């Protein structure tokens, strides 16, 4: 990816993050105050259930982008059309089946989760709308490949900004005009998804005009090929769900709806930060795929090193600010809740990104090399271990939601350090230190930044939104400096800064 397009993609992704964070920041306390934090917890739980459904659908869709992109790069347009069309029709069939299943589930919702009768209709409406949005996303999944295949992640980020603006406008209008209901979030999500679908259709026609959907291009063998390659992605998603995707459901079933609500509020910022880092990492994914398709190992390593530097900076910046300013933030944001408990839970749920955030490229390695099997098996195994340990701790200790949040983070970090990194290095025949050195340098930079932040805040003691912003600025500057200086060779630092600002001048 050229520097100009990379810069545009990065800026667009950051803006999308700010918009998404703004939605959660502004609306969460309003929703909590008007419908209760127990009801608010069901918003995240409904989204989690769509993640459970993705275990079934990701086998097909996880590898579609890879096969379509490689076919287009190699100018095998007939083959690309067969992959694309086959993916579309297979998703359509799955959407019909999942519609029937989700309808039955929503109708009997009270038999699956703890929900009070007072908000049952609201929650059922919320789940119905969130599931509808998921089915629209599934049907249009093939069209989302366009920006990836054309290496135009900047357009994808632009589309995401527009979609999130639509979502926040709809939510604000509904809450301002009508009496408060939690299912308004579902309405906004569905309309946002419909807009995204339409935008993806447009980009498909514009960016990859070689693609034409027609029944003659449907090939069941292509569906089979994609599923065989992607089945291990389903296992990986299952492992991820077992590791950290069941936390709200476990809290609801074994501790209570109130505990689920507290955990949901604590995870609001981590749940924004994690996808943001994933989005930044995704900016480089097309470059990895194209370099691999061209058998250019040196270019692949350069792109990975570049991504690890940028992702280290982004991860450390977000984590340091959240850890240091978590308590005063929650005191101001949701003053009726326990700010210290929220800070502890929030810190626990975000700290794994100190490792995983830096090496986002590792997950792309398994996809582009089509070597998903072993990683999937290990991910599922650690997921089951996670559930077992959480269950034992809940039954035998008073840790409660701390056990739910803490165990998954620990198993994720251990799996990344002792399996994912060395296995990824082996898949692309690179040295392990290519990944380990940036991780440990990044962790050290984060530790130094957090120490500086606490020292600073002991003097500033922020107790207003203005003071909080003033305190965040020097922490952000120090974290940026510490991360870049520790992770960049002096010989490359000057060149990198010059290239960045030169690119900005050309915008």
TORTIMI-460109 format. One record per residue (C-alpha): residue in one letter; x negated, y negated, z. Coordinates in steps of 0.2 Angstrom, whole numbers, plus 5000, padded with zeros to 4 digits. Example, Ala and Ser with C-alpha at 12.3 -4.5 7.8 and 13.67 -1.06 7.14 Angstrom:
a493850225039/s493250055036/
% end
This chain:
x500050005000/x499349834995/x499049705009/x500349585003/x501749725003/x501049795020/x501149615028/x502949595021/x503449765028/x502749735045/x503549565047/x505249625041/x505049775053/x504649655067/x506149545063/x507249695063/x506649745080/x506949575087/x508749575080/x509049755087/x508249705104/x509349555104/x510949655102/x510549765117/x509849615127/x511349505124/x512749635124/x512249765137/x512549655152/x514249595144/x514849775141/x514249825158/x515149685167/x516749715157/x516949905155/x515649965168/x513950045167/x514750215167/x515750175151/x514150095144/x513250255146/x514450345134/x513750235120/x512050305121/x512850485124/x513850475108/x512350425098/x511350575107/x512750695101/x512450635083/x510550685086/x511150855091/x512050865074/x510550815065/x509750985071/x510851065057/x510650925044/x508750885045/x508251055038/x508750985021/x508450805022/x506750795031/x505850865016/x506950785002/x505850625002/x504250715001/x504850824986/x505750684976/x504250564979/x502950684973/x503950734958/x504150544953/x502250514956/x501850654945/x503150594932/x504150754933/x505850664932/x506950814928/x506350904943/x506550744954/x508350734948/x508750914953/x508050884970/x509050724972/x510650784965/x510550954975/x510250854991/x511750744988/x512950884985/x512250994999/x512450845011/x514250815005/x514750995009/x513850985027/x514850825030/x516550905027/x516051055039/x515450935052/x517050825051/x518050975056/x516951015070/x516750845077/x518650815076/x518950965087/x517550915099/x518350735101/x520050805104/x519350915118/x518050795124/x518550795142/x518150985143/x516350945138/x515850795148/x516250705164/x517350565160/x518750475170/x520550475164/x520550285165/x519250265150/x519650435141/x520550355126/x519150225124/x517750355125/x518650465113/x518850325101/x517050275103/x516450455099/x517650465084/x516950305076/x515150355080/x515350525072/x516150445057/x514650335055/x513550485056/x514450575042/x514350425031/x512450415034/x512350605030/x513250585014/x512150445008/x510550515015/x509850554998/x509950374992/x508950315007/x507450404998/x507350264985/x506350134996/x505150275002/x504850344984/x504550174977/x503350124992/x504549984996/x504749995015/x504849805015/x506549815007/x507149955019/x506649835033/x507549695025/x509149805023/x508949845042/x508949665047/x510549625037/x511349785044/x511049735062/x511549555059/x513249625053/x513349735068/x513049605081/x514249485072/x515649615072/x515349665091/x515349475096/x516949435087/x517849585093/x517349555111/x517749365110/x519449385102/x520149545110/x520149625127/x518549715130/x518449905124/x516850005123/x517350075106/x517049905098/x515249965097/x515850115087/x516750005075/x515249895072/x514150045070/x515250115056/x515349955046/x513449935048/x513250115041/x514450075026/x513449925022/x511850025023/x512550155011/x513050024999/x511249945000/x510450104997/x511450144982/x510949974975/x509050004978/x509150184971/x509750104954/x508549964955/x506950054961/x507050234954/x508150214938/x507550384933/x508750464945/x510450514939/x511650614949/x512650744939/x513350914942/x512250984929/x510750934940/x511351034955/x510251174958/x510551294972/x508751354972/x508151174975/x509351174991/x508551334996/x506851274993/x507151115003/x507951205018/x506551335018/x505251195019/x506251095031/x506951225043/x505451195054/x505951015055/x507651075062/x506651165075/x505551015079/x507150915081/x507851045093/x506251035103/x506350845104/x508150855109/x507750985123/x506250875128/x507150705129/x508750705120/x509750795133/x509350675148/x510950575147/x512050735145/x511050825160/x511250675171/x513150665167/x513450855170/x512350885185/x512250715194/x513750615188/x514350475175/x513650335186/x511850415186/x512050425167/x512550245166/x511050185176/x509850295166/x510650225150/x510350045155/x508550085160/x508250165143/x508950015133/x507249935130/x506250095128/x507650155116/x507349995106/x505450005107/x505250185102/x506150175085/x505250005082/x503550095083/x504250235073/x504850105060/x503050025060/x502350195058/x503550235044/x502850085034/x501350195031/x502250355027/x502350325008/x500550285007/x500050455016/x501250545004/x500550464988/x498750484994/x499050664998/x499950694981/x498350624972/x497250724983/x496350574989/x495750625006/x494650465009/x496150355005/x497250455017/x496050435031/x495950245028/x497750225029/x497850335045/x496550225053/x497350065048/x499050135055/x498250185072/x497550015075/x499149925071/x500250045081/x499050045096/x499249855096/x501149865094/x501350005107/x500249925120/x501049755118/x502749825121/x502249935135/x501149815145/x502549675145/x503849805150/x502849875164/x502249715171/x503849605169/x505149755171/x505749705189/x506049525186/x506749555169/x508049675176/x508449565191/x508949425179/x509749535165/x510849645176/x510749565194/x512149685201/x511049835198/x509449895207/x508049815197/x506649915205/x507450075201/x507850015183/x505949965182/x505350135188/x506450225176/x506150115161/x504250125164/x504350315165/x505350335149/x504150215139/x502450275145/x502350425133/x502150295119/x500450255126/x499950415117/x501250455104/x501450285098/x499650275093/x499650435083/x501350415073/x500350475058/x500150645066/x502050685063/x501850635045/x500450755042/x501550905045/x502850845033/x501650795019/x500650955020/x502251055022/x501451145037/x502851125050/x503051295057/x501751305071/x502151125077/x504051165077/x503751325088/x502751235100/x503951085101/x505451205104/x504451305118/x503951145127/x505751085126/x506451245134/x505051225148/x505651045150/x507451095153/x506951235165/x505851125176/x507150985176/x508551105181/x507451175195/x506951005201/x508750935201/x509351095211/x507951095224/x507450915226/x508250735228/x507250665213/x508850655203/x508650545187/x506850535191/x506650715187/x507650695171/x506550555165/x504850605171/x504750785166/x505050755147/x503750615147/x502450735155/x502750875143/x502750765128/x501150685132/x500350855136/x500950935119/x500350785109/x498550785117/x498250975117/x499151035102/x499850905090/x498250805087/x497050955085/x498351045074/x498650895063/x496750865061/x496551045055/x498051035043/x497150895033/x495350945037/x494850795047/x493850785063/x494850785080/x493950635085/x494850535071/x496350535082/x495750565100/x494550415100/x495850285095/x497050365108/x495850345123/x495250175117/x497050115116/x497450195134/x496050095141/x496549935133/x498349965140/x497649995157/x496649835157/x498049735150/x499249795164/x497949755177/x497849575170/x499649565169/x499949605187/x498549495193/x499349355183/x501149385189/x500549385207/x500149205205/x501649155194/x503049255202/x504249235188/x506049215194/x506949135179/x507049165161/x505949025157/x504649085169/x504749265162/x504449195144/x502949095150/x502249245159/x502449355144/x501449245132/x499749265141/x500049455144/x500449475125/x498849375120/x497749465132/x498449635126/x498249595108/x496449535111/x495949685122/x496749815109/x495949745094/x494249715101/x494149885109/x494849985093/x493949885079/x492149885074/x491349715074/x490849735056/x492649765051/x493549635063/x493049485053/x493549555036/x495249615043/x495649445051/x495149355034/x496249475024/x497749455035/x497749265035/x497349265016/x498849375013/x499949265023/x499449105013/x499949194997/x501749225003/
% end
